[in-house]
Amino acid sequence: MADFLMRQVAPMLHGTYTDAVGRDLMRAAATLSGQLAFMSYDAGEHAMAQHHVTLGLRLAKAADDRLYGAHLLANLATQAVFLGHAREAARLVEAAIDGAGRAPAAVLARLHATAATAYGQSGERRACQLALARAERALDRAATDSGPGWVGYFSPAHLAGAALRCLGDLHLYTQALRHAPDALNLDSQNTRTRALHTALIAMTHARAGDTDAACNWASKLGQHVVGIQSARVQQRVRELATALSPQQTSPRVNEVLHALTGVPATI
C-alpha cells in the first residue's frame, strides 16, 4: 500500500484537474494515507504511522475535509493512549472535536469515546464520564445521522470497549464490567476487536481482584487470537499477564500465565 501511494497516487497529485476533481482526489489520497497509518500503528510501526497521519492531514486540508482531518487527529490520540501519553492524547482529541464543528452524530460519538479513553488514562474522572455520556448520546442519534462511510465501523460494541477501558483505568471496575457484554456484541469479522475486548475484560477482572473470572476470560482469549497479527493485541496480552502475575502462586493462574506466554508467538 505504501508503494502504491508513492508510485501511483503521488504523481497524480501533481496533475491538472478541476477544483472538484482535485478535492475528490485529495480526499481519496487522504483516506488511503489514513488507512495506511492505522495499519502501521496496529503493526507497532509508530513512526511510520505518524508520518502517514501527517500526510493524510495535509491531504484532508487540501480536500477541505474537516471531518476526516478530525478523524485522523483522533487516530493520533488513540496512538498516544497506546503509548501512554495521556495528556498529549487529550490535547489531540480536543483539537479534533473543535475542528469537527457540527459533525454527524456517528463522528461525534467516536471522537468523544476517544476523549474518554484519554481522560481515563490521565485520571480525570469527571471529564472521562462527561465524554462517555456525550458519546452515548451521540451514538443514540447516529441511527438517523450516520455520517461518512469511514466512521461506519464505530458500533455500540466499540463504545462499550472504550467505556470498559477508561472506567477500568479509573479503578471503577464494577461500572466498567457492566459494559463487558456489549463490548463482545461484534460482527464475526471483527476478530481483532474481539480479541482486544476479551483480553480487556480478563484484565479488568484481574485488577478488580476476581482472579477466577480473570482466568476464565483469559482461557477464552486463545481462540480469538489465532491468525491475528497485531502489536496492539500482543500488548493487551502482556498487560493481562502483568495483572495476573501477583497471583502466580495459584496453580490455575500459573497455568493461564504459561498459556499466555505462547500467545504472541501464534499471532
C-alpha positions in Angstrom: 0.0 0.0 0.0 2.9 2.4 0.8 4.4 1.6 -2.6 1.1 2.3 -4.3 0.7 5.6 -2.5 4.2 6.7 -3.5 4.4 5.4 -7.1 0.8 5.6 -8.3 -1.0 8.2 -6.2 1.7 10.9 -5.5 2.3 11.6 -9.3 -1.5 12.1 -9.8 -1.5 14.9 -7.2 0.8 17.0 -9.4 -1.5 16.6 -12.4 -4.0 19.1 -13.9 -7.7 18.9 -12.8 -10.7 21.0 -11.9 -11.2 22.1 -8.3 -14.0 19.5 -7.8 -11.9 16.6 -9.2 -8.9 17.9 -7.1 -10.9 17.8 -3.9 -12.1 14.2 -4.6 -8.5 13.2 -5.5 -7.1 14.7 -2.3 -9.9 13.1 -0.2 -9.2 9.7 -1.7 -5.5 10.1 -1.1 -6.1 11.3 2.5 -8.2 8.2 3.1 -5.5 5.9 1.8 -2.9 7.6 3.9 -5.1 7.4 7.0 -5.8 3.7 6.4 -2.1 3.0 6.0 -1.3 5.0 9.1 -3.7 2.9 11.2 -2.4 -0.4 9.8 1.2 0.8 10.7 0.0 1.7 14.2 -1.6 -1.7 14.6 1.7 -3.4 13.5 3.7 -1.3 16.0 5.4 0.8 13.4 4.7 4.1 15.2 7.0 6.4 13.3 5.6 5.3 10.0 2.0 5.7 11.4 2.7 9.3 12.4 4.3 10.1 9.1 1.2 8.9 7.2 -1.2 10.6 9.5 0.7 13.9 8.9 0.5 13.3 5.2 -3.2 12.5 5.5 -3.9 15.6 7.5 -2.3 17.8 4.7 -4.3 16.0 2.1 -7.5 16.3 4.1 -6.9 20.1 4.4 -6.3 20.3 0.7 -9.6 18.5 0.1 -11.3 20.9 2.6 -12.5 17.8 4.5 -12.5 18.9 8.1 -14.3 15.8 9.3 -11.7 13.4 8.0 -9.0 15.7 9.4 -10.7 15.4 12.8 -10.8 11.6 12.4 -7.1 11.5 11.8 -6.4 13.6 14.8 -8.4 11.2 16.9 -6.4 8.3 15.5 -3.3 10.1 16.6 -4.9 10.5 20.0 -5.6 6.7 20.1 -2.0 6.0 19.3 -0.9 8.4 22.1 -3.1 6.5 24.5 -1.5 3.2 23.4 2.0 4.7 24.0 0.9 6.0 27.4 0.9 9.7 26.5 -2.5 10.6 28.0 -2.1 14.4 28.1 -1.0 14.5 24.5 -3.9 12.3 23.6 -6.3 14.6 25.3 -4.9 17.6 23.5 -5.2 15.9 20.2 -8.7 14.7 20.6 -9.9 18.1 21.9 -8.5 19.7 18.8 -10.3 17.0 16.7 -13.6 17.8 18.4 -13.1 21.6 17.9 -12.2 21.0 14.3 -15.2 18.8 13.6 -17.7 21.5 14.3 -21.3 20.4 13.8 -20.3 16.9 12.8 -22.7 14.0 12.2 -23.6 12.1 15.4 -21.6 9.0 14.5 -18.4 11.1 14.1 -19.1 12.8 17.4 -19.6 9.5 19.2 -16.3 8.2 18.0 -14.5 11.5 19.0 -16.0 11.7 22.4 -15.2 8.0 23.1 -11.6 8.6 22.2 -11.6 11.6 24.6 -12.9 9.4 27.3 -10.1 6.9 26.9 -7.6 9.8 27.1 -9.2 11.3 30.3 -9.5 7.9 31.8 -5.8 7.2 31.4 -4.8 10.6 32.9 -7.1 10.0 35.9 -9.6 12.8 35.0 -12.8 11.1 36.3 -15.3 13.9 35.7 -14.0 14.7 32.2 -14.0 11.0 31.3 -17.5 10.4 32.5 -18.8 13.5 30.7 -17.1 12.4 27.5 -18.6 8.9 27.8 -22.1 10.4 28.3 -21.7 12.6 25.2 -20.5 9.6 23.2 -23.5 7.6 24.3 -26.0 10.4 23.4 -24.3 10.9 20.1 -24.4 7.2 19.2 -28.1 7.1 20.1 -28.6 9.8 17.4 -26.4 8.0 14.9 -29.2 5.8 13.5 -30.6 8.9 11.8 -27.4 10.9 11.5 -24.9 8.2 10.5 -22.1 10.3 8.8 -19.5 9.3 6.3 -18.6 5.8 5.4 -15.2 5.7 7.2 -16.9 6.0 10.6 -19.3 3.2 9.9 -17.1 0.8 11.8 -17.9 2.5 15.1 -20.6 0.5 16.8 -22.1 0.2 20.3 -19.6 -2.6 20.9 -16.7 -0.2 20.2 -18.1 2.4 22.5 -18.6 -0.3 25.2 -14.9 -1.3 24.8 -13.9 2.3 25.3 -16.0 2.5 28.4 -14.6 -0.7 29.7 -11.1 0.7 29.2 -11.4 4.1 30.6 -13.6 3.2 33.6 -11.1 0.4 34.4 -8.3 3.0 34.2 -10.2 5.0 36.8 -10.4 1.8 39.0 -14.2 1.9 38.6 -14.2 -1.8 37.9 -17.9 -2.6 38.7 -19.0 0.2 36.4 -16.5 -0.9 33.7 -17.6 -4.6 33.7 -21.3 -3.6 33.1 -20.1 -2.8 29.5 -18.5 -6.2 29.0 -21.5 -8.0 27.3 -21.9 -5.1 24.8 -18.2 -5.0 24.1 -18.4 -8.5 22.7 -21.6 -7.9 20.6 -19.5 -7.7 17.5 -19.8 -8.9 13.9 -18.0 -12.1 13.2 -15.4 -10.3 11.0 -14.2 -8.1 13.9 -11.8 -10.7 15.2 -9.1 -8.2 16.3 -11.5 -6.1 18.3 -13.0 -9.3 19.9 -9.5 -10.3 21.0 -8.7 -6.9 22.3 -12.0 -6.7 24.3 -11.8 -10.2 25.6 -8.3 -9.5 27.0 -9.6 -6.2 28.4 -12.4 -8.0 30.2 -10.0 -10.5 31.7 -7.6 -7.7 32.7 -10.4 -5.7 34.4 -11.5 -8.7 36.4 -7.9 -9.3 37.4 -7.4 -5.7 38.6 -10.7 -5.9 40.5 -9.3 -8.9 42.4 -11.6 -11.6 40.8 -8.9 -14.0 39.8 -11.3 -16.8 38.9 -13.2 -14.7 36.4 -10.0 -13.3 35.0 -8.7 -16.8 34.4 -12.0 -17.8 32.8 -11.8 -14.9 30.3 -8.0 -15.4 29.8 -8.7 -19.0 28.8 -11.1 -17.8 26.1 -8.6 -15.5 24.6 -6.6 -18.2 22.8 -9.5 -19.0 20.4 -9.7 -15.3 19.4 -6.1 -14.6 18.5 -5.3 -17.4 16.0 -4.1 -15.8 12.8 -4.1 -12.2 14.1 -1.0 -10.2 13.6 -1.3 -7.1 15.8 1.1 -5.3 18.1 -2.0 -4.0 19.9 -3.2 -7.5 20.7 0.2 -8.5 21.8 0.4 -5.6 24.2 -3.0 -6.3 25.6 -1.9 -9.9 26.3 1.2 -8.6 28.1 -0.9 -6.2 30.2 -3.2 -9.1 31.2 -0.2 -11.3 32.2 1.1 -8.4 34.3 -2.3 -8.0 36.0 -2.4 -11.7 36.8 1.3 -12.2 37.8 0.8 -11.2 41.5 -1.3 -14.4 41.9 1.1 -16.7 40.0 1.4 -18.9 43.1 -2.1 -20.1 42.3 -1.9 -23.3 40.1 -4.6 -22.0 37.8 -3.1 -18.6 37.4 0.3 -20.2 36.7 -1.4 -22.4 34.0 -3.0 -19.3 32.4 0.2 -17.4 32.5 2.0 -20.2 30.8 -0.6 -20.3 28.1 -0.4 -16.5 27.6 3.4 -16.7 27.0 2.6 -18.7 23.9 0.0 -16.3 22.6 2.4 -13.7 21.0 4.1 -16.5 19.1 0.9 -17.5 17.5 -0.2 -14.1 16.3 
